[in-house]
Amino acid sequence: MLLWLLQSLRQVYSLMARRPVLVCGAILLSVLLLLAVTFTCSRAKNVVASARPPVRFFSAEAPVVDLYLGQLEQVERLRGAAEVSVIFFYAPWCAHSIAARHEVQVVARRLVKQVHTHAGTHAHTHTHKRRNTH
C-alpha cells in the first residue's frame, strides 16, 4: 500500500515537472471551487417562515361544523348535542381529504335534519412554522 502511494506521488511529480500549466490550472480550479462553496454557504438565508393562517375547509354555506382552527375539544360537546353525529377528520393538504370534501357536503345536506356533521383538523395554529418555497 505504501509502495503504491509512493509510486503514485512520483508519477504526479513527474507530470507536474513536464506540464506546469496543468498544475496552475488545477490550483486555479481548486481555488475557484473553494470560493464558490464559501460564498454559497455564507449567503444562505433562513428558509423558515411563519405559517399562513388557517382557512375554512368547507364553505360557509355547507351544513358542516368546520373546526378548522383545531378546536377538537369542542367535538365532545357537539357530539352530545345530537343523537347521531358524523365526525370527519381531515388534513387540508391531503388529496384524499380534498376529494372527500364534496361527498361529505352532499351527505350533510341530505341528512341535515337527522344528523349533525362535524369536521375537524388537528391543531392548526399560527405558531407553527413552514418551509418557504420561494
PAFIDREN-998333 format. One line per field, with one value per residue (C-alpha): x, y, z; residue number from 1; residue in three letters. Coordinates in steps of 0.02 Angstrom, whole numbers. Layout:
REM residues N
c1 [X / ...]
c2 [Y / ...]
c3 [Z / ...]
pos [NUM / ...]
code [Ala / ...]
REM end
This chain:
REM residues 134
c1 [0 / 138 / 238 / 87 / 64 / 246 / 236 / 80 / 162 / 316 / 203 / 112 / 277 / 349 / 188 / 195 / 376 / 335 / 175 / 172 / 19 / -84 / -26 / -75 / -245 / -276 / -231 / -342 / -490 / -466 / -467 / -622 / -713 / -667 / -728 / -892 / -929 / -882 / -993 / -1138 / -1139 / -1115 / -1263 / -1387 / -1546 / -1665 / -1793 / -1918 / -2068 / -2224 / -2369 / -2515 / -2671 / -2790 / -2940 / -3106 / -3101 / -3290 / -3388 / -3485 / -3649 / -3614 / -3710 / -3547 / -3474 / -3296 / -3171 / -3031 / -2938 / -2910 / -3040 / -3054 / -3107 / -3274 / -3307 / -3366 / -3485 / -3555 / -3570 / -3678 / -3798 / -3868 / -3920 / -3819 / -3662 / -3541 / -3364 / -3246 / -3063 / -2962 / -2794 / -2813 / -2661 / -2715 / -2780 / -2898 / -2974 / -2994 / -3077 / -3197 / -3246 / -3384 / -3458 / -3462 / -3554 / -3681 / -3715 / -3728 / -3855 / -3962 / -3961 / -3960 / -4120 / -4066 / -3877 / -3756 / -3599 / -3435 / -3265 / -3101 / -2917 / -2775 / -2709 / -2680 / -2606 / -2520 / -2362 / -2320 / -2178 / -2171 / -2032 / -2026 / -2040 / -1980]
c2 [0 / 121 / 71 / 106 / 279 / 324 / 270 / 374 / 527 / 505 / 496 / 655 / 744 / 695 / 752 / 918 / 941 / 909 / 1013 / 1159 / 1230 / 1083 / 1119 / 1302 / 1253 / 1127 / 1257 / 1387 / 1267 / 1218 / 1399 / 1438 / 1288 / 1339 / 1517 / 1457 / 1344 / 1482 / 1614 / 1494 / 1438 / 1613 / 1684 / 1552 / 1631 / 1573 / 1468 / 1451 / 1568 / 1582 / 1476 / 1557 / 1574 / 1427 / 1442 / 1352 / 1182 / 1180 / 1325 / 1434 / 1378 / 1193 / 1117 / 1057 / 1124 / 1154 / 1155 / 1217 / 1302 / 1134 / 1155 / 968 / 991 / 1053 / 887 / 801 / 943 / 949 / 760 / 760 / 887 / 759 / 577 / 541 / 635 / 614 / 671 / 692 / 718 / 792 / 865 / 1018 / 968 / 786 / 737 / 607 / 736 / 861 / 728 / 677 / 857 / 865 / 697 / 749 / 908 / 810 / 689 / 832 / 924 / 768 / 721 / 895 / 861 / 690 / 701 / 833 / 836 / 897 / 912 / 948 / 955 / 929 / 1080 / 1212 / 1364 / 1521 / 1475 / 1326 / 1353 / 1303 / 1299 / 1444 / 1377 / 1535]
c3 [0 / 47 / -107 / -218 / -138 / -166 / -348 / -374 / -297 / -409 / -563 / -511 / -477 / -646 / -733 / -641 / -693 / -876 / -883 / -760 / -847 / -782 / -605 / -619 / -692 / -552 / -420 / -502 / -513 / -331 / -275 / -379 / -308 / -131 / -162 / -239 / -91 / 33 / -48 / -74 / 107 / 178 / 81 / 134 / 202 / 335 / 241 / 384 / 383 / 488 / 429 / 342 / 449 / 432 / 316 / 315 / 230 / 198 / 128 / 250 / 168 / 199 / 346 / 421 / 583 / 522 / 665 / 552 / 695 / 779 / 917 / 944 / 1125 / 1057 / 968 / 1127 / 1167 / 991 / 984 / 1140 / 1062 / 939 / 943 / 785 / 733 / 589 / 626 / 479 / 521 / 379 / 333 / 221 / 116 / 92 / -81 / -6 / 112 / -30 / -139 / 1 / 43 / -89 / -37 / 146 / 99 / -5 / 138 / 263 / 154 / 131 / 315 / 392 / 493 / 561 / 583 / 645 / 538 / 611 / 529 / 614 / 582 / 703 / 797 / 665 / 749 / 692 / 786 / 676 / 552 / 370 / 243 / 124 / -54 / -142]
pos [1 / 2 / 3 / 4 / 5 / 6 / 7 / 8 / 9 / 10 / 11 / 12 / 13 / 14 / 15 / 16 / 17 / 18 / 19 / 20 / 21 / 22 / 23 / 24 / 25 / 26 / 27 / 28 / 29 / 30 / 31 / 32 / 33 / 34 / 35 / 36 / 37 / 38 / 39 / 40 / 41 / 42 / 43 / 44 / 45 / 46 / 47 / 48 / 49 / 50 / 51 / 52 / 53 / 54 / 55 / 56 / 57 / 58 / 59 / 60 / 61 / 62 / 63 / 64 / 65 / 66 / 67 / 68 / 69 / 70 / 71 / 72 / 73 / 74 / 75 / 76 / 77 / 78 / 79 / 80 / 81 / 82 / 83 / 84 / 85 / 86 / 87 / 88 / 89 / 90 / 91 / 92 / 93 / 94 / 95 / 96 / 97 / 98 / 99 / 100 / 101 / 102 / 103 / 104 / 105 / 106 / 107 / 108 / 109 / 110 / 111 / 112 / 113 / 114 / 115 / 116 / 117 / 118 / 119 / 120 / 121 / 122 / 123 / 124 / 125 / 126 / 127 / 128 / 129 / 130 / 131 / 132 / 133 / 134]
code [Met / Leu / Leu / Trp / Leu / Leu / Gln / Ser / Leu / Arg / Gln / Val / Tyr / Ser / Leu / Met / Ala / Arg / Arg / Pro / Val / Leu / Val / Cys / Gly / Ala / Ile / Leu / Leu / Ser / Val / Leu / Leu / Leu / Leu / Ala / Val / Thr / Phe / Thr / Cys / Ser / Arg / Ala / Lys / Asn / Val / Val / Ala / Ser / Ala / Arg / Pro / Pro / Val / Arg / Phe / Phe / Ser / Ala / Glu / Ala / Pro / Val / Val / Asp / Leu / Tyr / Leu / Gly / Gln / Leu / Glu / Gln / Val / Glu / Arg / Leu / Arg / Gly / Ala / Ala / Glu / Val / Ser / Val / Ile / Phe / Phe / Tyr / Ala / Pro / Trp / Cys / Ala / His / Ser / Ile / Ala / Ala / Arg / His / Glu / Val / Gln / Val / Val / Ala / Arg / Arg / Leu / Val / Lys / Gln / Val / His / Thr / His / Ala / Gly / Thr / His / Ala / His / Thr / His / Thr / His / Lys / Arg / Arg / Asn / Thr / His]
REM end
